[in-house]
Amino acid sequence: MTPELVGVAGIVVLLALLTLGVPIGISLAFTGAAGLTILISGEAALIKLGVISFDIISKYELGVLPLFLLMAHFCFAAGASRDFFEVAAKFVGHRRGGLALASIGGCAGFGAISGSSLATVATVSSVALPEMRKAGYHPGFASGALAAGGTLGSLVPPSGALIVYGIIAEQSIGKLFAASIIPGATQALFYLVTIAVLCAFRPDLGPPTARVSWRERLVSLRKVADIALLILFVIGGLMIGWFTPTEAASVGVVCSLLLWTVRGGVNRPAFAQALRKTLQTTGMIYIVIIGAILFATFISVTGITDHLSRLVTDLHASPTLAIVVMALVLLLLGSFLDGLGLMLLTTPIFLPIAVSLGFSPIWFGIYLVRTMEIGFVHPPLGLNVYVIHAMAKDIPLGTMFRGIIPFLIADFLHLAMLIAIPALSLWLPSVMK
């Protein structure tokens, strides 16, 4: 059996394991180790597993991940989730669809703390969904806006997905964060426009709420001023060169703990819970990364990526067409794979092809995460939708998925714009010091 056939068989086995419900990290590691055993030897595969595991655990740059997670949990405990939505609601709640607009703003603000789509949608929905239902919002429209807004957590810095991609692809995390700012802002803008257009044609979807005075609005800004300054200091300092990514995350942890102390509520059980959740998530991600790098090593040995690159070149297909085909494959795989698993499975295969076609690895990271985000909301998996459904079981899943359709259209248009205009992702990194 040729190495290429072994590689194809390995991908099929991996997909079968994932379909059977085997955890993504275990599936990747098993497939990679088994493939290397066939291609080289069992001893070499075992040695490679040990070397990769040691390198990952001792990698200084990877310390940024648990530190940003811990910063997020300290901000959770300080009550940041409710504050972002409430402030946005005071400013735009009196407009048609105002609470939906506020939920997008809340998701963007909270995503800049959490770095996770699922954490963002779960936290903001717990606050925003009851308020929207109380105001008479259509259940599908409300859940669709929240599910879509939650995906912002995967793109806006400090994005956990971009950190993992940066480690696997050996790219600057600071540049990836800078590259995500304009796409994240335009993504939020697309959602805001979608809400405004829907409510202009169907005002019953999102009735306006009572207007509050400008004095109340300005006073409410105090609730988020400290956390906004924290985000600006940490992410801004990283991008202009004050800190390395790990230093920025360390500063963020210390400042968020101080912020939590000033706001009140610090106690031993809450502190222990923040540490425990951080360690649990970090351990899971470490296992996934080890498995992904072992699988990537296996794929590189098979020569599949070189073969695919030559195939694309021989077909004389335009680079844009190749990227569009990749997007279709990613969306198809996103029907049954979670976002992190999708990224770790496809990066070793697609990244070398994209680079050979002349695309920047930084741009490809933004493109990959943006495509991955769509998988969080499109059926049948749509994890963000299921998170909301767990909070509001009386809203049928069919109603929620119908409510997400206008936002999916906005997602596809935004993805097309990122493909057509790479400068949206590459301009800020190019001006970084």
Phi, psi and chi 1 to 4 in degrees:
 res  aa     phi    psi   chi1   chi2   chi3   chi4
   1 MET       -  130.6 -175.2 -179.8  -69.3      -
   2 THR   -72.1  156.7   63.9      -      -      -
   3 PRO   -56.7  -36.6  -26.3   34.3      -      -
   4 GLU   -63.0  -41.8  -70.4   84.5   -3.2      -
   5 LEU   -66.7  -37.3  -72.6  176.9      -      -
   6 VAL   -61.5  -41.0  173.3      -      -      -
   7 GLY   -62.8  -44.3      -      -      -      -
   8 VAL   -62.9  -43.2  172.2      -      -      -
   9 ALA   -62.1  -38.1      -      -      -      -
  10 GLY   -63.2  -41.3      -      -      -      -
  11 ILE   -64.2  -40.2  -66.4  172.2      -      -
  12 VAL   -63.6  -44.0  171.6      -      -      -
  13 VAL   -62.1  -42.5  169.2      -      -      -
  14 LEU   -60.6  -46.7  175.4   60.9      -      -
  15 LEU   -62.5  -37.0  -66.9  175.1      -      -
  16 ALA   -64.9  -43.5      -      -      -      -
  17 LEU   -62.5  -41.7  -69.0  172.9      -      -
  18 LEU   -65.4  -38.7  -65.7  173.1      -      -
  19 THR   -63.7  -34.0  -56.9      -      -      -
  20 LEU   -77.7   -5.9  -67.8  172.7      -      -
  21 GLY    93.4   10.7      -      -      -      -
  22 VAL   -69.0  134.0  179.0      -      -      -
  23 PRO   -53.5  143.9  -26.9   34.6      -      -
  24 ILE   -58.4  -41.9  178.5   68.6      -      -
  25 GLY   -63.3  -44.1      -      -      -      -
  26 ILE   -65.9  -41.4  -56.8  -59.8      -      -
  27 SER   -61.5  -45.8  -60.7      -      -      -
  28 LEU   -64.1  -45.6  -73.0  165.0      -      -
  29 ALA   -65.2  -43.7      -      -      -      -
  30 PHE   -63.1  -46.5  173.0   79.6      -      -
  31 THR   -63.6  -44.2  -54.0      -      -      -
  32 GLY   -63.3  -45.7      -      -      -      -
  33 ALA   -65.7  -42.3      -      -      -      -
  34 ALA   -64.4  -42.0      -      -      -      -
  35 GLY   -64.8  -43.0      -      -      -      -
  36 LEU   -65.6  -34.5  -71.1  173.8      -      -
  37 THR   -61.5  -41.7  -61.3      -      -      -
  38 ILE   -69.0  -41.8  -66.2  171.3      -      -
  39 LEU   -80.6  -36.2  -67.3  174.2      -      -
  40 ILE  -118.4  -77.2   42.0 -179.1      -      -
  41 SER  -172.5  161.1   70.6      -      -      -
  42 GLY   -65.1  -38.1      -      -      -      -
  43 GLU   -64.9  -43.8 -178.2 -179.8    0.0      -
  44 ALA   -64.4  -39.1      -      -      -      -
  45 ALA   -64.2  -41.3      -      -      -      -
  46 LEU   -65.8  -42.1 -173.5   61.1      -      -
  47 ILE   -62.9  -42.4  -68.6  172.1      -      -
  48 LYS   -62.0  -41.2 -168.8   64.9  178.8  175.9
  49 LEU   -60.5  -43.6  175.4   59.7      -      -
  50 GLY   -65.2  -42.7      -      -      -      -
  51 VAL   -64.5  -45.2  169.5      -      -      -
  52 ILE   -62.9  -44.9  -70.8  173.5      -      -
  53 SER   -60.5  -44.3  -59.9      -      -      -
  54 PHE   -65.6  -44.0  179.7   79.4      -      -
  55 ASP   -61.1  -41.0  -75.6  -13.0      -      -
  56 ILE   -66.9  -48.9  -69.4  -61.6      -      -
  57 ILE   -64.1  -34.4  -66.9  172.0      -      -
  58 SER   -95.1    3.7   59.9      -      -      -
  59 LYS   -73.1  119.2 -161.6  174.8 -174.4   70.2
  60 TYR   -61.4  -42.3  173.6   76.1      -      -
  61 GLU   -62.5  -28.7  -65.4   83.1   -3.1      -
  62 LEU   -72.5  -14.3 -164.2   53.8      -      -
  63 GLY   -61.3  -18.6      -      -      -      -
  64 VAL   -63.4  -30.8   69.0      -      -      -
  65 LEU   -67.8  -57.0 -173.9   59.9      -      -
  66 PRO   -63.2  -29.4   19.0  -31.1      -      -
  67 LEU   -68.7  -44.8  -72.2  170.9      -      -
  68 PHE   -65.6  -35.5  -88.5  127.3      -      -
  69 LEU   -62.8  -43.2  -74.0  171.3      -      -
  70 LEU   -65.5  -41.0 -174.4   58.0      -      -
  71 MET   -56.7  -43.7  169.4 -175.6  153.5      -
  72 ALA   -62.0  -43.9      -      -      -      -
  73 HIS   -66.7  -35.2  -76.2  -62.6      -      -
  74 PHE   -64.8  -39.3  -75.4  163.8      -      -
  75 CYS   -68.8  -36.3  -71.7      -      -      -
  76 PHE   -56.2  -50.7  -65.4  166.5      -      -
  77 ALA   -63.4  -27.2      -      -      -      -
  78 ALA   -79.7   -2.4      -      -      -      -
  79 GLY    86.7   27.5      -      -      -      -
  80 ALA   -69.5  -28.9      -      -      -      -
  81 SER   -62.5  -49.1   55.2      -      -      -
  82 ARG   -68.0  -36.3  178.2  176.7  -66.7  -86.5
  83 ASP   -62.3  -45.6  -67.5  -15.9      -      -
  84 PHE   -60.8  -43.5  -81.8  109.7      -      -
  85 PHE   -68.0  -43.6  172.4   75.3      -      -
  86 GLU   -63.7  -39.7  -71.8 -176.8  -12.5      -
  87 VAL   -65.9  -45.9  170.2      -      -      -
  88 ALA   -62.4  -37.5      -      -      -      -
  89 ALA   -64.5  -35.7      -      -      -      -
  90 LYS   -67.0  -30.7  -72.5 -176.9 -175.9  -61.4
  91 PHE   -83.0  -36.8  -84.8   84.0      -      -
  92 VAL  -125.2    0.9  -63.2      -      -      -
  93 GLY   -62.2  -25.3      -      -      -      -
  94 HIS   -77.5   -7.9   61.9  -77.1      -      -
  95 ARG   -88.7  162.7  -59.4 -179.7 -179.2  -83.2
  96 ARG   -61.0  129.1  -68.2  175.2 -179.0  172.2
  97 GLY    69.7   17.0      -      -      -      -
  98 GLY   -59.5  -40.5      -      -      -      -
  99 LEU   -69.4  -30.6  -66.1 -177.8      -      -
 100 ALA   -68.5  -41.5      -      -      -      -
 101 LEU   -60.5  -40.8  -63.6  171.8      -      -
 102 ALA   -65.2  -34.2      -      -      -      -
 103 SER   -66.4  -35.6   70.7      -      -      -
 104 ILE   -65.6  -44.5  -58.9  -61.0      -      -
 105 GLY   -62.0  -41.1      -      -      -      -
 106 GLY   -63.8  -40.1      -      -      -      -
 107 CYS   -66.2  -40.6  -73.5      -      -      -
 108 ALA   -64.5  -44.4      -      -      -      -
 109 GLY   -67.0  -45.0      -      -      -      -
 110 PHE   -72.0  -32.1 -169.4   74.0      -      -
 111 GLY   -62.4  -29.5      -      -      -      -
 112 ALA   -70.7   -9.2      -      -      -      -
 113 ILE  -103.2  -46.4  -61.1  170.9      -      -
 114 SER   -80.5  -38.0   69.8      -      -      -
 115 GLY    69.0   17.8      -      -      -      -
 116 SER  -139.9  134.2  163.2      -      -      -
 117 SER   -66.9  -49.0  174.6      -      -      -
 118 LEU   -64.7  -40.3  -64.5  178.7      -      -
 119 ALA   -65.4  -38.3      -      -      -      -
 120 THR   -66.1  -49.1  -60.7      -      -      -
 121 VAL   -66.8  -37.5   72.2      -      -      -
 122 ALA   -66.7  -43.9      -      -      -      -
 123 THR   -73.2  -48.1  -52.2      -      -      -
 124 VAL   -69.1  -37.1  176.6      -      -      -
 125 SER   -63.9  -35.3  -66.1      -      -      -
 126 SER   -62.1  -25.7   65.7      -      -      -
 127 VAL   -94.6  -46.4  178.5      -      -      -
 128 ALA   -81.0  -38.2      -      -      -      -
 129 LEU   -61.7  -46.0 -172.5   58.6      -      -
 130 PRO   -59.4  -36.9  -23.7   34.2      -      -
 131 GLU   -67.7  -41.3  -67.0  -62.9  -36.6      -
 132 MET   -67.4  -40.0  -75.4 -163.8  -86.0      -
 133 ARG   -67.7  -36.9  -60.8 -170.2   73.0 -179.0
 134 LYS   -64.1  -33.2 -170.7 -170.6  -56.9 -178.9
 135 ALA   -82.5   -1.1      -      -      -      -
 136 GLY    89.7   20.2      -      -      -      -
 137 TYR   -69.7  147.4  -84.4   54.1      -      -
 138 HIS   -64.1  130.0 -173.6  -80.6      -      -
 139 PRO   -57.6  -40.7  -22.9   32.4      -      -
 140 GLY   -66.4  -41.9      -      -      -      -
 141 PHE   -63.9  -44.7  172.2   67.4      -      -
 142 ALA   -63.7  -47.9      -      -      -      -
 143 SER   -68.8  -34.4   54.8      -      -      -
 144 GLY   -64.3  -43.5      -      -      -      -
 145 ALA   -63.6  -41.3      -      -      -      -
 146 LEU   -69.0  -42.3  -74.3  166.3      -      -
 147 ALA   -62.4  -42.9      -      -      -      -
 148 ALA   -67.9  -46.4      -      -      -      -
 149 GLY   -60.2  -33.6      -      -      -      -
 150 GLY   -61.2  -28.4      -      -      -      -
 151 THR   -65.6  -18.5   62.6      -      -      -
 152 LEU   -60.1  -26.0  -70.4  165.0      -      -
 153 GLY   -63.6  -22.2      -      -      -      -
 154 SER   -85.4  -14.9  -69.6      -      -      -
 155 LEU  -110.1  -43.4 -171.6   59.6      -      -
 156 VAL   -69.8  141.0  -64.2      -      -      -
 157 PRO   -69.2  147.6   21.8  -29.8      -      -
 158 PRO   -89.3   92.0   31.5  -30.9      -      -
 159 SER   -70.7  124.6  161.8      -      -      -
 160 GLY   -63.4  -36.3      -      -      -      -
 161 ALA   -64.5  -40.4      -      -      -      -
 162 LEU   -69.6  -33.2  -73.4  176.1      -      -
 163 ILE   -63.4  -47.1  -68.1  172.2      -      -
 164 VAL   -63.5  -43.8  173.4      -      -      -
 165 TYR   -60.4  -44.5  171.3   81.6      -      -
 166 GLY   -59.7  -36.9      -      -      -      -
 167 ILE   -70.7  -44.5  -68.3  166.1      -      -
 168 ILE   -68.3  -43.5  -66.1  174.6      -      -
 169 ALA   -86.4   -3.2      -      -      -      -
 170 GLU    57.2   50.3  -61.9 -177.6  -21.9      -
 171 GLN  -116.5  157.0  -63.1  -61.3  -48.3      -
 172 SER   -65.5  122.6  164.4      -      -      -
 173 ILE   -67.3  -37.2  -66.8  172.5      -      -
 174 GLY   -60.6  -43.0      -      -      -      -
 175 LYS   -68.6  -35.5  -72.5 -171.6  175.1 -178.6
 176 LEU   -64.3  -41.7  -75.2  167.8      -      -
 177 PHE   -62.1  -44.0  -77.5  176.8      -      -
 178 ALA   -63.3  -39.7      -      -      -      -
 179 ALA   -66.0  -23.5      -      -      -      -
 180 SER   -86.0  -11.8   70.3      -      -      -
 181 ILE   -67.7  -51.6  -69.6  177.4      -      -
 182 ILE   -66.3  -46.1  -66.2  177.3      -      -
 183 PRO   -58.7  -38.1  -27.3   36.1      -      -
 184 GLY   -65.0  -41.7      -      -      -      -
 185 ALA   -66.6  -42.7      -      -      -      -
 186 THR   -70.2  -32.4   52.1      -      -      -
 187 GLN   -62.3  -46.8  179.0 -174.8  -10.7      -
 188 ALA   -60.8  -39.8      -      -      -      -
 189 LEU   -62.8  -41.1 -179.1   61.3      -      -
 190 PHE   -59.7  -41.3  -89.6   55.3      -      -
 191 TYR   -66.4  -40.4  -68.3  155.8      -      -
 192 LEU   -63.3  -42.4  -64.7  175.5      -      -
 193 VAL   -64.6  -40.1  170.9      -      -      -
 194 THR   -59.5  -45.0  -59.7      -      -      -
 195 ILE   -63.2  -44.9  -68.6  168.7      -      -
 196 ALA   -62.3  -42.1      -      -      -      -
 197 VAL   -67.3  -44.5  170.1      -      -      -
 198 LEU   -60.1  -44.5  -72.8  173.1      -      -
 199 CYS   -75.0  -22.4  -69.7      -      -      -
 200 ALA   -69.1  -37.6      -      -      -      -
 201 PHE   -86.1  -30.2  -75.0   96.8      -      -
 202 ARG  -133.6   83.1  -73.7 -167.4   56.5 -171.1
 203 PRO   -60.4  -22.7  -22.2   32.8      -      -
 204 ASP   -69.6  -16.0   58.4  -59.5      -      -
 205 LEU   -64.3  -39.5  -69.4  176.6      -      -
 206 GLY  -142.8   81.7      -      -      -      -
 207 PRO   -61.2  146.0  -17.3   30.2      -      -
 208 PRO   -70.6  153.6   24.6  -32.7      -      -
 209 THR  -106.5  179.9   56.4      -      -      -
 210 ALA   -64.9  140.0      -      -      -      -
 211 ARG   -78.3  139.2 -179.0 -170.2  -66.2  -93.4
 212 VAL  -108.0  159.9  -59.2      -      -      -
 213 SER   -72.4  160.2   67.1      -      -      -
 214 TRP   -64.0  -30.0  -88.0  102.1      -      -
 215 ARG   -63.2  -44.8 -176.8  177.3 -178.5  -80.5
 216 GLU   -63.4  -38.3  -71.4 -177.8   73.2      -
 217 ARG   -63.5  -46.6  -64.5  176.0 -170.4  176.9
 218 LEU   -67.3  -37.0  -64.7  175.6      -      -
 219 VAL   -64.5  -37.8  168.4      -      -      -
 220 SER   -65.4  -24.3   70.1      -      -      -
 221 LEU   -61.6  -23.8  -73.1  174.4      -      -
 222 ARG   -61.8  -26.0  -63.0  175.7 -175.0  172.0
 223 LYS   -65.4  -31.4  -69.3 -175.3  176.6 -178.5
 224 VAL  -112.0   -1.2  -64.2      -      -      -
 225 ALA   -60.3  -43.1      -      -      -      -
 226 ASP   -67.0  -42.4   49.5    2.0      -      -
 227 ILE   -71.3  -37.5  -66.2 -179.8      -      -
 228 ALA   -62.1  -40.8      -      -      -      -
 229 LEU   -65.5  -37.7  -73.6  173.4      -      -
 230 LEU   -60.6  -48.2  168.4   62.8      -      -
 231 ILE   -62.2  -45.3  -64.3  168.4      -      -
 232 LEU   -62.0  -41.4 -176.6   63.0      -      -
 233 PHE   -67.0  -46.0  177.9   59.2      -      -
 234 VAL   -71.5  -53.7  171.9      -      -      -
 235 ILE   -72.5  -40.8  -56.7  -58.2      -      -
 236 GLY   -63.7  -43.2      -      -      -      -
 237 GLY   -62.0  -35.5      -      -      -      -
 238 LEU   -66.2  -44.3  168.8   61.6      -      -
 239 MET   -74.8  -29.9  -71.3 -167.3  -60.9      -
 240 ILE   -93.0    1.1   64.5  177.0      -      -
 241 GLY    97.7    7.7      -      -      -      -
 242 TRP   -67.3  -38.6  -71.4   -6.7      -      -
 243 PHE  -126.0  154.2  -44.9  122.4      -      -
 244 THR   -78.1  165.9   66.0      -      -      -
 245 PRO   -54.9  -43.4  -29.3   36.4      -      -
 246 THR   -67.7  -39.2  -52.5      -      -      -
 247 GLU   -64.8  -40.9  -70.6  168.9  -11.3      -
 248 ALA   -61.2  -43.4      -      -      -      -
 249 ALA   -65.1  -38.4      -      -      -      -
 250 SER   -64.9  -44.4  -57.6      -      -      -
 251 VAL   -61.5  -40.0  169.4      -      -      -
 252 GLY   -61.7  -40.5      -      -      -      -
 253 VAL   -63.4  -47.7  168.5      -      -      -
 254 VAL   -63.0  -45.8  173.9      -      -      -
 255 CYS   -67.1  -38.4  -68.9      -      -      -
 256 SER   -68.0  -34.5   59.8      -      -      -
 257 LEU   -67.0  -40.7 -179.3   58.2      -      -
 258 LEU   -63.9  -41.4  -69.9  174.0      -      -
 259 LEU   -62.3  -43.8 -176.0  149.0      -      -
 260 TRP   -61.2  -40.2 -174.7   15.9      -      -
 261 THR   -65.2  -43.0  -56.8      -      -      -
 262 VAL   -65.7  -40.7  170.3      -      -      -
 263 ARG   -70.9  -21.6  -75.9 -171.1  165.5 -152.9
 264 GLY    92.1  161.3      -      -      -      -
 265 GLY   103.5   -0.3      -      -      -      -
 266 VAL   -71.7  126.0  178.0      -      -      -
 267 ASN  -149.0  166.2   55.0   68.3      -      -
 268 ARG   -62.1  -46.4 -177.1  177.0  -65.6  178.8
 269 PRO   -60.9  -42.8  -24.0   34.5      -      -
 270 ALA   -66.8  -39.3      -      -      -      -
 271 PHE   -64.9  -43.1 -172.8   82.0      -      -
 272 ALA   -64.6  -38.0      -      -      -      -
 273 GLN   -65.4  -40.4 -176.0 -178.8   28.1      -
 274 ALA   -61.5  -43.2      -      -      -      -
 275 LEU   -65.2  -42.1  -68.5  176.7      -      -
 276 ARG   -64.3  -45.0 -176.8  167.9   55.3 -106.9
 277 LYS   -65.6  -38.1  -72.5 -175.6  175.5 -179.9
 278 THR   -62.5  -45.0  -60.3      -      -      -
 279 LEU   -66.1  -39.9  -70.3  172.1      -      -
 280 GLN   -62.5  -48.0  -72.5  173.4  -16.6      -
 281 THR   -65.8  -42.1  -54.0      -      -      -
 282 THR   -62.6  -43.9  -58.7      -      -      -
 283 GLY   -60.2  -42.4      -      -      -      -
 284 MET   -62.7  -44.7  179.9  -88.9  -67.8      -
 285 ILE   -67.9  -38.1  -66.7  176.1      -      -
 286 TYR   -59.5  -43.9  -88.9   39.5      -      -
 287 ILE   -62.3  -41.7  -68.7  172.6      -      -
 288 VAL   -64.3  -41.8  172.1      -      -      -
 289 ILE   -65.6  -43.2  -67.0  174.8      -      -
 290 ILE   -58.8  -47.1  -69.8  170.7      -      -
 291 GLY   -62.0  -40.3      -      -      -      -
 292 ALA   -65.7  -42.0      -      -      -      -
 293 ILE   -69.9  -36.2  -66.5  179.0      -      -
 294 LEU   -64.6  -41.7 -170.8   62.7      -      -
 295 PHE   -65.8  -39.3  178.0   74.4      -      -
 296 ALA   -63.6  -38.0      -      -      -      -
 297 THR   -62.6  -43.7  -56.9      -      -      -
 298 PHE   -60.4  -45.7  159.8   59.6      -      -
 299 ILE   -62.5  -40.1  -69.8  -64.4      -      -
 300 SER   -66.2  -35.5   66.6      -      -      -
 301 VAL   -67.7  -34.5  170.3      -      -      -
 302 THR   -69.5  -24.9   64.6      -      -      -
 303 GLY    81.1   12.5      -      -      -      -
 304 ILE   -60.8  -44.5  -76.0 -179.4      -      -
 305 THR   -64.6  -39.6   52.7      -      -      -
 306 ASP   -63.8  -40.1  -66.1  -25.2      -      -
 307 HIS   -64.4  -43.7 -178.5   71.9      -      -
 308 LEU   -66.1  -38.6  -70.9  174.8      -      -
 309 SER   -61.5  -44.4  -64.1      -      -      -
 310 ARG   -65.0  -36.4  -72.3 -166.0  -60.5  -89.5
 311 LEU   -63.5  -45.2  179.7   61.9      -      -
 312 VAL   -62.4  -41.7  171.4      -      -      -
 313 THR   -64.7  -43.7  -56.2      -      -      -
 314 ASP   -65.6  -29.6  -67.5  -18.4      -      -
 315 LEU   -75.5  -12.4  -71.3  174.0      -      -
 316 HIS    57.3   31.7  -58.2  -69.6      -      -
 317 ALA   -76.0  145.9      -      -      -      -
 318 SER   -68.1  148.6   69.1      -      -      -
 319 PRO   -55.3  -37.7  -27.1   35.8      -      -
 320 THR   -64.7  -41.4  -58.7      -      -      -
 321 LEU   -62.6  -40.2  178.2   59.6      -      -
 322 ALA   -62.8  -40.7      -      -      -      -
 323 ILE   -67.2  -37.9  -72.8  -66.3      -      -
 324 VAL   -63.8  -42.0  170.3      -      -      -
 325 VAL   -62.4  -42.4  171.5      -      -      -
 326 MET   -58.4  -42.1  -74.6 -174.8 -160.8      -
 327 ALA   -61.1  -41.5      -      -      -      -
 328 LEU   -63.5  -40.7  -65.3  175.2      -      -
 329 VAL   -64.7  -43.5  173.5      -      -      -
 330 LEU   -62.5  -41.1  -70.3  167.1      -      -
 331 LEU   -66.7  -36.7  -68.1  171.2      -      -
 332 LEU   -65.7  -47.0  176.9   63.3      -      -
 333 LEU   -65.3  -31.7  -68.0  174.6      -      -
 334 GLY   -66.2   -9.2      -      -      -      -
 335 SER   -71.2  -21.2  -63.3      -      -      -
 336 PHE  -138.9    3.9   57.1   90.6      -      -
 337 LEU  -114.8  143.3  -74.1  176.7      -      -
 338 ASP   -73.2  163.8   68.5  -83.7      -      -
 339 GLY   -59.6  -48.1      -      -      -      -
 340 LEU   -63.3  -42.5 -174.4   60.1      -      -
 341 GLY   -62.5  -40.0      -      -      -      -
 342 LEU   -62.6  -44.0  174.7   64.9      -      -
 343 MET   -65.7  -44.5 -177.3  177.7   70.6      -
 344 LEU   -71.0  -29.6  -66.0  173.2      -      -
 345 LEU   -72.7  -41.2  170.0   63.5      -      -
 346 THR   -93.8  -23.1   55.7      -      -      -
 347 THR   -57.1  -46.8  -62.5      -      -      -
 348 PRO   -62.2  -24.0  -19.5   31.6      -      -
 349 ILE   -91.6  -46.8  -59.5  171.5      -      -
 350 PHE   -85.4  -33.1  -73.9  162.5      -      -
 351 LEU   -60.0  -48.6  177.8   58.0      -      -
 352 PRO   -59.9  -34.9  -22.0   33.4      -      -
 353 ILE   -66.6  -45.1  -61.9  173.3      -      -
 354 ALA   -62.0  -41.7      -      -      -      -
 355 VAL   -64.8  -40.5  171.8      -      -      -
 356 SER   -65.1  -24.0   71.2      -      -      -
 357 LEU   -86.9   -1.3  -67.6  171.1      -      -
 358 GLY    99.0    7.3      -      -      -      -
 359 PHE   -85.4  145.5  -69.7   99.4      -      -
 360 SER   -71.9  137.2  160.8      -      -      -
 361 PRO   -60.5  -31.1  -20.5   31.1      -      -
 362 ILE   -66.1  -48.1  -63.9  -67.4      -      -
 363 TRP   -60.8  -40.8  173.8   86.8      -      -
 364 PHE   -64.1  -34.7 -174.8   78.2      -      -
 365 GLY   -62.2  -42.6      -      -      -      -
 366 ILE   -66.2  -44.8  -56.1  -58.3      -      -
 367 TYR   -59.3  -43.3  156.1   84.2      -      -
 368 LEU   -65.8  -46.2 -175.6   60.6      -      -
 369 VAL   -66.2  -38.8  171.6      -      -      -
 370 ARG   -63.3  -42.3 -173.1   66.0 -169.5   91.2
 371 THR   -66.8  -39.3  -49.9      -      -      -
 372 MET   -59.7  -39.0  178.7 -168.8   82.5      -
 373 GLU   -59.1  -38.5  -73.7  179.4  -35.7      -
 374 ILE   -60.7  -32.6  -60.2  176.3      -      -
 375 GLY   -64.0  -21.7      -      -      -      -
 376 PHE   -70.6  -16.3  -78.5  117.7      -      -
 377 VAL  -124.6  -17.1  -67.0      -      -      -
 378 HIS   -88.3  144.1   81.9   70.2      -      -
 379 PRO   -69.1  156.9   23.9  -31.3      -      -
 380 PRO   -91.6  -12.2   32.0  -34.5      -      -
 381 LEU   -77.1  -66.4 -169.1   58.8      -      -
 382 GLY    44.6   62.2      -      -      -      -
 383 LEU   -56.7  -37.3  -69.7  176.3      -      -
 384 ASN   -61.4  -37.7  -80.0   11.6      -      -
 385 VAL   -65.0  -41.0  177.2      -      -      -
 386 TYR   -68.7  -32.4  -75.6   96.6      -      -
 387 VAL   -62.4  -43.9  168.4      -      -      -
 388 ILE   -67.9  -39.5  -62.0  173.6      -      -
 389 HIS   -61.4  -33.4 -176.8   64.1      -      -
 390 ALA   -64.8  -25.9      -      -      -      -
 391 MET   -89.1  -24.7  -58.0  179.2 -171.7      -
 392 ALA  -135.0   73.2      -      -      -      -
 393 LYS   -66.9  -17.1  -65.9 -174.0 -178.6  -63.0
 394 ASP   -76.8  -12.4   58.4  -48.7      -      -
 395 ILE   -90.5  117.5  -56.8  177.2      -      -
 396 PRO   -60.8  146.3  -20.0   31.6      -      -
 397 LEU   -59.2  -36.4  -87.2  172.9      -      -
 398 GLY   -60.1  -40.1      -      -      -      -
 399 THR   -64.1  -41.2  -60.9      -      -      -
 400 MET   -65.9  -44.2  -69.4 -173.4  174.3      -
 401 PHE   -68.7  -33.1  -82.6  117.6      -      -
 402 ARG   -67.1  -34.9  -77.4 -167.9  -64.6  -87.0
 403 GLY   -68.4  -23.0      -      -      -      -
 404 ILE   -84.4  -14.1 -159.4   68.3      -      -
 405 ILE   -56.6  -48.5  -70.8  174.1      -      -
 406 PRO   -59.9  -34.6  -21.5   32.8      -      -
 407 PHE   -74.0  -31.1  -62.0   95.6      -      -
 408 LEU   -64.5  -39.5  -89.0  176.2      -      -
 409 ILE   -60.8  -43.2  -65.4  171.8      -      -
 410 ALA   -61.9  -38.3      -      -      -      -
 411 ASP   -61.1  -46.1  -80.5  -27.3      -      -
 412 PHE   -64.9  -40.0  -68.7  134.1      -      -
 413 LEU   -64.6  -40.4  -68.6  173.9      -      -
 414 HIS   -67.4  -40.8 -175.0 -110.5      -      -
 415 LEU   -62.5  -41.3  179.8   60.4      -      -
 416 ALA   -61.5  -38.1      -      -      -      -
 417 MET   -66.0  -40.3 -174.0  176.9   73.8      -
 418 LEU   -63.9  -37.0  -69.1 -179.1      -      -
 419 ILE   -70.0  -41.3  -65.8  172.5      -      -
 420 ALA   -74.3  -29.3      -      -      -      -
 421 ILE  -126.6   79.1  -46.1  174.0      -      -
 422 PRO   -58.7  -24.4  -22.0   33.1      -      -
 423 ALA   -60.6  -23.3      -      -      -      -
 424 LEU   -58.1  -32.4  -70.1  173.2      -      -
 425 SER   -95.7  -29.0  -57.5      -      -      -
 426 LEU   -97.7  -13.6  -61.8  177.1      -      -
 427 TRP   -67.4  -50.4  177.8   73.0      -      -
 428 LEU   -61.9  -46.2  -93.0 -178.1      -      -
 429 PRO   -59.0  -30.3  -24.6   34.0      -      -
 430 SER   -70.2  -23.2   69.1      -      -      -
 431 VAL  -101.9    1.5  -60.8      -      -      -
 432 MET   -68.8  146.8  -78.8 -179.8   59.5      -
 433 LYS   -75.9      -  -67.8 -177.2  178.5 -179.4
